Amino acid sequence: LYDMHGNAWEWTEDCYHDNYSNAPGDGSAWVDRNCSDRILRGGSWYYIPRYARSAKRNWFAPGDRFVNVGFRLARTLP
């Protein structure tokens, strides 16, 4: 794959938290029972270029829909 960076904000499984205090250290998703907002990462073509990086995050309610927000499917190969 190429030209994927900055194509769309990508939904993640992580719940929104103000900071990374108590975040899982093993790479697993940070989920809570009462999760009202989810994290979006990576920026999109609609925003300024400095937002087009994996460390940039935003948050919205899971039911929100926008033309510049999507998701990426991943598969573990044998």
CNS distance restraints for C-alpha pairs under 8 A (distance, minus, plus):
assign (resid   3 and name CA) (resid   7 and name CA) 7.55 0.50 0.50
assign (resid   5 and name CA) (resid  42 and name CA) 7.19 0.50 0.50
assign (resid   5 and name CA) (resid  44 and name CA) 7.95 0.50 0.50
assign (resid   5 and name CA) (resid  52 and name CA) 6.62 0.50 0.50
assign (resid   5 and name CA) (resid  53 and name CA) 7.25 0.50 0.50
assign (resid   6 and name CA) (resid  42 and name CA) 6.10 0.50 0.50
assign (resid   6 and name CA) (resid  43 and name CA) 5.38 0.50 0.50
assign (resid   6 and name CA) (resid  44 and name CA) 4.29 0.50 0.50
assign (resid   6 and name CA) (resid  45 and name CA) 5.66 0.50 0.50
assign (resid   6 and name CA) (resid  52 and name CA) 4.70 0.50 0.50
assign (resid   6 and name CA) (resid  53 and name CA) 7.13 0.50 0.50
assign (resid   7 and name CA) (resid  43 and name CA) 7.58 0.50 0.50
assign (resid   7 and name CA) (resid  44 and name CA) 4.99 0.50 0.50
assign (resid   7 and name CA) (resid  45 and name CA) 5.63 0.50 0.50
assign (resid   7 and name CA) (resid  68 and name CA) 7.60 0.50 0.50
assign (resid   8 and name CA) (resid  42 and name CA) 7.14 0.50 0.50
assign (resid   8 and name CA) (resid  43 and name CA) 6.16 0.50 0.50
assign (resid   8 and name CA) (resid  44 and name CA) 4.21 0.50 0.50
assign (resid   8 and name CA) (resid  45 and name CA) 6.67 0.50 0.50
assign (resid   8 and name CA) (resid  68 and name CA) 4.95 0.50 0.50
assign (resid   8 and name CA) (resid  69 and name CA) 5.08 0.50 0.50
assign (resid   8 and name CA) (resid  70 and name CA) 5.93 0.50 0.50
assign (resid   9 and name CA) (resid  40 and name CA) 5.73 0.50 0.50
assign (resid   9 and name CA) (resid  41 and name CA) 5.43 0.50 0.50
assign (resid   9 and name CA) (resid  42 and name CA) 5.26 0.50 0.50
assign (resid   9 and name CA) (resid  43 and name CA) 4.80 0.50 0.50
assign (resid   9 and name CA) (resid  44 and name CA) 5.33 0.50 0.50
assign (resid   9 and name CA) (resid  68 and name CA) 6.27 0.50 0.50
assign (resid   9 and name CA) (resid  69 and name CA) 4.59 0.50 0.50
assign (resid   9 and name CA) (resid  70 and name CA) 6.06 0.50 0.50
assign (resid   9 and name CA) (resid  71 and name CA) 7.64 0.50 0.50
assign (resid  10 and name CA) (resid  40 and name CA) 5.15 0.50 0.50
assign (resid  10 and name CA) (resid  41 and name CA) 5.19 0.50 0.50
assign (resid  10 and name CA) (resid  42 and name CA) 6.42 0.50 0.50
assign (resid  10 and name CA) (resid  43 and name CA) 7.89 0.50 0.50
assign (resid  10 and name CA) (resid  69 and name CA) 5.98 0.50 0.50
assign (resid  10 and name CA) (resid  70 and name CA) 5.11 0.50 0.50
assign (resid  10 and name CA) (resid  71 and name CA) 4.71 0.50 0.50
assign (resid  10 and name CA) (resid  72 and name CA) 6.77 0.50 0.50
assign (resid  11 and name CA) (resid  38 and name CA) 7.25 0.50 0.50
assign (resid  11 and name CA) (resid  39 and name CA) 6.18 0.50 0.50
assign (resid  11 and name CA) (resid  40 and name CA) 4.59 0.50 0.50
assign (resid  11 and name CA) (resid  41 and name CA) 6.69 0.50 0.50
assign (resid  11 and name CA) (resid  69 and name CA) 7.32 0.50 0.50
assign (resid  11 and name CA) (resid  70 and name CA) 6.29 0.50 0.50
assign (resid  11 and name CA) (resid  71 and name CA) 5.25 0.50 0.50
assign (resid  11 and name CA) (resid  72 and name CA) 7.96 0.50 0.50
assign (resid  12 and name CA) (resid  38 and name CA) 6.76 0.50 0.50
assign (resid  12 and name CA) (resid  39 and name CA) 5.57 0.50 0.50
assign (resid  12 and name CA) (resid  40 and name CA) 5.94 0.50 0.50
assign (resid  12 and name CA) (resid  41 and name CA) 7.32 0.50 0.50
assign (resid  12 and name CA) (resid  71 and name CA) 7.67 0.50 0.50
assign (resid  13 and name CA) (resid  29 and name CA) 5.91 0.50 0.50
assign (resid  13 and name CA) (resid  30 and name CA) 7.40 0.50 0.50
assign (resid  13 and name CA) (resid  31 and name CA) 7.18 0.50 0.50
assign (resid  13 and name CA) (resid  38 and name CA) 6.70 0.50 0.50
assign (resid  13 and name CA) (resid  39 and name CA) 7.20 0.50 0.50
assign (resid  14 and name CA) (resid  29 and name CA) 5.12 0.50 0.50
assign (resid  14 and name CA) (resid  30 and name CA) 4.75 0.50 0.50
assign (resid  14 and name CA) (resid  31 and name CA) 5.50 0.50 0.50
assign (resid  14 and name CA) (resid  38 and name CA) 5.78 0.50 0.50
assign (resid  14 and name CA) (resid  39 and name CA) 5.72 0.50 0.50
assign (resid  15 and name CA) (resid  30 and name CA) 6.02 0.50 0.50
assign (resid  15 and name CA) (resid  31 and name CA) 5.24 0.50 0.50
assign (resid  15 and name CA) (resid  32 and name CA) 6.69 0.50 0.50
assign (resid  15 and name CA) (resid  35 and name CA) 5.67 0.50 0.50
assign (resid  15 and name CA) (resid  36 and name CA) 7.49 0.50 0.50
assign (resid  15 and name CA) (resid  37 and name CA) 5.87 0.50 0.50
assign (resid  15 and name CA) (resid  38 and name CA) 4.55 0.50 0.50
assign (resid  15 and name CA) (resid  39 and name CA) 6.05 0.50 0.50
assign (resid  16 and name CA) (resid  35 and name CA) 7.53 0.50 0.50
assign (resid  16 and name CA) (resid  37 and name CA) 5.53 0.50 0.50
assign (resid  16 and name CA) (resid  38 and name CA) 5.30 0.50 0.50
assign (resid  16 and name CA) (resid  39 and name CA) 5.60 0.50 0.50
assign (resid  16 and name CA) (resid  59 and name CA) 6.47 0.50 0.50
assign (resid  23 and name CA) (resid  30 and name CA) 6.43 0.50 0.50
assign (resid  24 and name CA) (resid  28 and name CA) 6.31 0.50 0.50
assign (resid  24 and name CA) (resid  29 and name CA) 7.37 0.50 0.50
assign (resid  24 and name CA) (resid  30 and name CA) 6.38 0.50 0.50
assign (resid  31 and name CA) (resid  35 and name CA) 7.02 0.50 0.50
assign (resid  36 and name CA) (resid  61 and name CA) 5.96 0.50 0.50
assign (resid  36 and name CA) (resid  62 and name CA) 7.49 0.50 0.50
assign (resid  37 and name CA) (resid  59 and name CA) 6.07 0.50 0.50
assign (resid  37 and name CA) (resid  60 and name CA) 5.21 0.50 0.50
assign (resid  37 and name CA) (resid  61 and name CA) 4.41 0.50 0.50
assign (resid  37 and name CA) (resid  62 and name CA) 6.40 0.50 0.50
assign (resid  38 and name CA) (resid  59 and name CA) 5.45 0.50 0.50
assign (resid  38 and name CA) (resid  60 and name CA) 5.75 0.50 0.50
assign (resid  38 and name CA) (resid  61 and name CA) 6.08 0.50 0.50
assign (resid  38 and name CA) (resid  62 and name CA) 6.19 0.50 0.50
assign (resid  39 and name CA) (resid  57 and name CA) 6.44 0.50 0.50
assign (resid  39 and name CA) (resid  58 and name CA) 5.76 0.50 0.50
assign (resid  39 and name CA) (resid  59 and name CA) 4.53 0.50 0.50
assign (resid  39 and name CA) (resid  60 and name CA) 6.87 0.50 0.50
assign (resid  40 and name CA) (resid  57 and name CA) 5.51 0.50 0.50
assign (resid  40 and name CA) (resid  58 and name CA) 5.01 0.50 0.50
assign (resid  40 and name CA) (resid  59 and name CA) 5.50 0.50 0.50
assign (resid  40 and name CA) (resid  60 and name CA) 7.48 0.50 0.50
assign (resid  41 and name CA) (resid  53 and name CA) 7.76 0.50 0.50
assign (resid  41 and name CA) (resid  54 and name CA) 5.81 0.50 0.50
assign (resid  41 and name CA) (resid  55 and name CA) 6.97 0.50 0.50
assign (resid  41 and name CA) (resid  56 and name CA) 5.75 0.50 0.50
assign (resid  41 and name CA) (resid  57 and name CA) 4.52 0.50 0.50
assign (resid  41 and name CA) (resid  58 and name CA) 6.39 0.50 0.50
assign (resid  42 and name CA) (resid  51 and name CA) 6.70 0.50 0.50
assign (resid  42 and name CA) (resid  52 and name CA) 5.17 0.50 0.50
assign (resid  42 and name CA) (resid  53 and name CA) 4.81 0.50 0.50
assign (resid  42 and name CA) (resid  54 and name CA) 4.43 0.50 0.50
assign (resid  42 and name CA) (resid  55 and name CA) 6.82 0.50 0.50
assign (resid  42 and name CA) (resid  56 and name CA) 5.62 0.50 0.50
assign (resid  42 and name CA) (resid  57 and name CA) 6.64 0.50 0.50
assign (resid  43 and name CA) (resid  47 and name CA) 6.59 0.50 0.50
assign (resid  43 and name CA) (resid  51 and name CA) 4.90 0.50 0.50
assign (resid  43 and name CA) (resid  52 and name CA) 4.37 0.50 0.50
assign (resid  43 and name CA) (resid  53 and name CA) 6.49 0.50 0.50
assign (resid  43 and name CA) (resid  54 and name CA) 7.80 0.50 0.50
assign (resid  43 and name CA) (resid  56 and name CA) 6.76 0.50 0.50
assign (resid  43 and name CA) (resid  57 and name CA) 7.62 0.50 0.50
assign (resid  44 and name CA) (resid  51 and name CA) 7.46 0.50 0.50
assign (resid  44 and name CA) (resid  52 and name CA) 6.09 0.50 0.50
assign (resid  44 and name CA) (resid  68 and name CA) 6.17 0.50 0.50
assign (resid  44 and name CA) (resid  69 and name CA) 7.66 0.50 0.50
assign (resid  45 and name CA) (resid  49 and name CA) 7.89 0.50 0.50
assign (resid  45 and name CA) (resid  52 and name CA) 7.95 0.50 0.50
assign (resid  45 and name CA) (resid  68 and name CA) 7.37 0.50 0.50
assign (resid  46 and name CA) (resid  68 and name CA) 6.91 0.50 0.50
assign (resid  47 and name CA) (resid  51 and name CA) 6.65 0.50 0.50
assign (resid  47 and name CA) (resid  52 and name CA) 7.86 0.50 0.50
assign (resid  48 and name CA) (resid  52 and name CA) 7.54 0.50 0.50
assign (resid  51 and name CA) (resid  56 and name CA) 5.81 0.50 0.50
assign (resid  52 and name CA) (resid  56 and name CA) 7.17 0.50 0.50
assign (resid  60 and name CA) (resid  64 and name CA) 6.51 0.50 0.50
assign (resid  65 and name CA) (resid  69 and name CA) 7.10 0.50 0.50
